[in-house]
Amino acid sequence: MRISLWPALLAPVLTCAVFWSAVPSSAHAASCGAGKLGTHRTMKVSTDKFRDIQGFEKSFGLRRGEVVLTFDDGPIAGKTPRILQALKAHCAKATFFSVGRMAKAYPRLTRRIVREGHTLAHHTHAHNRMTAYGPTRRGQLIDRGIATVERIAYGSAKSTPRVPFFRYPYLARSKATDKTLRQRGLISFGANIDSRDWESVSANTVHDRVMKRLRQSGKGIILLHDIQSRTAKMLPRLLNSLKAEGYKLVHIVPGTGAPKHDIGPEVDEQIVMAAAEAEPTPEKQVAKVDRTKRTVSQSVVAIALAEHDASERERQLAGGVTVAEVPAKQTRATAPQPKSVATKSDPIVTAVLPDDKVSDRVVTTAKLSPKVQSIIANRRKATIVKSTERKKQRASKRSKSSKFARVANAKWKLRRSQWIMN
């Protein structure tokens, strides 16, 4: 009788395969390093099923001992980088609910959040309390915040947000605000474990508060703020405590259809690629013109260019006028850069015309003709005169109003005295 050896040879392999699929978190933690929290699994959350998530619902899908880390109000320099470094050290993924104006102030940190595989969600444009506004204004603040974050993080803003996750500032909501979110297809995220790290307490107090509430609930969404220094200081200890007490970290990402619970960490490659492409290159940084440092208005530059046209260029060269022509295919990075700032003693124009002007001409350090200098001087004088007149008018109105108040007060005192005498 011939006995096949294939079942005996394949049995260890099949056993290892089953064991590997059953314990993905241990394998991921081993790749991160001993004693690290790691990311247990990635949960896809779909707008088809969820409109509001607090973290304790059975329908949300968190199992006992699983937590989701979320950070609000950032990014900000000095704190968000420390938080990202702590998360990276533990191979942990979190969700950042970013404020539009903060993303605009710190674009590099915004793109770094996406590049490192975290979820970038939304928190209005200026941390606005939604219950204080009507439907129109409320929608504008939400849309502006989403568009700002997406343009900075991915280079463009779509009509449908890449990440339809939203958290109310101050967690202030109502039926009207929920209706506004539903109209935009957004999921409202709350938190059943509020750290209250914005209070004036120590980092240890915040840590103990989070762990106490987590032990009571057993699972949920942890609310932190990456703009708080105490949070950045406390986070490494919190991650170590979560690991020591056996909690599992879940990373939430947007998904389509019913929520799917995928094994192991997952990153949306398209979102990460968009964030990498949006990062400015050194050439783009050199080419960027700081329009706030212009020393003259576009109208004055236009006058200077009109004054130094082709027919008068030869005659004006003796006066030191230099107008550099930049070829249309030449980039801004190789174009002549402004060198100096105009002063009263040395009337020099330093300005760059917008891209929509003809032939991308750049006016570099150049002395203007007497005619143009007189035009500039007259405009400055006219501006000063108008400003002085406006100040006089305001002062006159104030004096008239104060005079009227004095007369009215005197009349009132006279009438009151008459009433008393009668």
Disulfide bonds with the S-S distance in Angstrom:
Cys32-Cys91 2.21
